[in-house]
Amino acid sequence: MIHIEIPEADITITQRQQVRTADEPVIKDIYGFIDFHQIPRDKGGIFMFYNEAGELLFVGKARKLRQRIKRHFEDQVSPMKHYRKEVYRIDVCIVESPMEREIYETYIINEYQAKYNIDKVFFK
């Protein structure tokens, strides 16, 4: 039996409102998220979308995390396009190896039964 340890989240962002100081610019939110700047642009890894109850909604991988995660909230081809409003928390794990990203993504989707993943699903 293969034992896979899921890495701890390096970054976690949640929906929140901006509390502005007098000289701070307004940050436009995307579905309630204003902290995308915390996610690295040039790093690869896996990401997990959760709802407010902590239920895993979707797992994905990317060579460039910030771009890919934002795309799930902006484009019309994302498998999450009908469920964006459910996402409350995003966990990001930096994983540079493409092979490791693939393994983690497939394992997490099936071990934790991500609700909206349609590819790589073996548990249904």
N, C-alpha and C positions, 0 to 999 in steps of 0.2 A: 504494500500500500504506500502510496506517495503522500508525504506530509507537506503541506504548503502553509507557510505562515504569512498572513496578510500583513503588509507593512502598516505601521501607524500613520495616521494622516499627518502630513507636514503642514498643511494649511486647512483651516476650516472657516468658511464664511457663512453667515446666516442673513436672512432678510432683516433689514433694520432701516430706520429713518436717520437721516443726517441731522446731527446737532451742530449747527453752524456757529462759528465765532464771527465777529463783525467783518473781518477781512478775508474770510474763507470763501472761495467760489462755491456755487451750487453744484453738487454732483448729481447728474441725471441718473436716476435709478433704472435698472432693467429688471422688471418683474420683482421689484423690492430689494434688489441687490445693489449695493454701492461700493463693495470692496473688491471688485475684480482686479484692481491694481495690486493686490497682495499675491495674486497667482502669477508665477513667472511666465514671461513671454517665450523664452528660449529653452525651456526645459520640457522633457517628455515625462509622461506618467499616466496614472489612472485617476479617474474621478468618479465620485458616487453622489447621486442626488437622493436626498431624503425628504420626507414630508415632516410636518410638525410633530407627528406621533413617533418619529424615528424609524418609520418603515422605509426600506430601501426601494426606491422607485426605478433607478436606472444606473447602469455602470458603463463607463466608456474609457477609451484610451486615446492618447494623442501624442504626436511628436512635439507639438507646441500647444501647451495646455490652455493658456488664456484664450487664444483664438478659437480653439475647438469648443470650449465651454460656452463662450459668448455666442457662438454660432448656434448652439442648441436653443438659445433664447431668441434668436433673431431671424433665422431662415425658415422657410416653409417646407423643407424636406426632412427635418429632424423627426425621429420617431417620438420625440417629446412634444411636438408642436401642439397637441391637444391637452397636454398635462402640465404645461409650464407653471400655471398658477398654483399647482400642488407643491412645487419645490420650495422648501423652507431652508434647507441646509445643504451645502456642498462641501464634501471632503475631498482633498486632493493629496495624492501620494506621488512624490517625485520618484520615477523609475526610468532610468536612462536606457536600459537595454530593451530593444523592441521585442525580443523573445520573451523576456520576463513580463513585459506589459501584456502581451497576448495571453500568457499563462494566468496571470493574476485576474485579468478581465474575465476570462472564461470560468475560472474557478469561483470568483465572487458571484457572478451571475447565477451560477447553479447552486452553490452552497447556501447562499442567502436568498435565493429565488427572487431576483429583482423583478419588480412588477411589470415594467414596460419594456424590457429588453425582448426583442423578437428573434435576434440571431444568437447563435451559440447556446441555445437553450436545450437542455437535456432532461429537465425535471418535469415537463408537462405531460 
